[in-house]
Amino acid sequence: MLVTCGVTLANLIHDFDRRIGYHFAWYFHMLTRRQVSYQLAAAVHADLMDGFDYLPARDVAVLRDWCDTPYSV
């Protein structure tokens, strides 16, 4: 997945979630697969800090926690 920003990034992650079949799939794939770069989380987080609002509040909280203390599974 190419890291981009704004509406393009929102569409990419939502399309990915739909194809995989569950919500927040991009995040869980990032944690468990080396093919999904941590740069993706950084880009989404940067968007959110710039005022974009394309994730539910509970996902934003999880992402913020991860940015504060990154981990993988």
FENRA-V953511 format. One record per backbone hydrogen bond with DSSP energy under -1.0 kcal/mol. CO is the residue of the C=O (numbers start at 1). NH is the residue of the N-H. Records with the same first field share a line. If there is no record, write none. Layout:
BEGIN
CO=NH / NH
END
This chain:
BEGIN
6=10
7=11
8=12
9=13
10=14
11=15
12=16
13=17
14=18
15=19
16=20
17=21 / 22
22=25
24=28
25=29
26=30
27=31
28=32
29=33
31=73
33=36
37=40
38=42
39=43
40=44
41=45
42=46
43=47
44=48
45=49
46=50
47=52
48=51
56=60
57=61
58=62
59=63
60=64
61=65
62=66
63=67
64=68
65=69
END
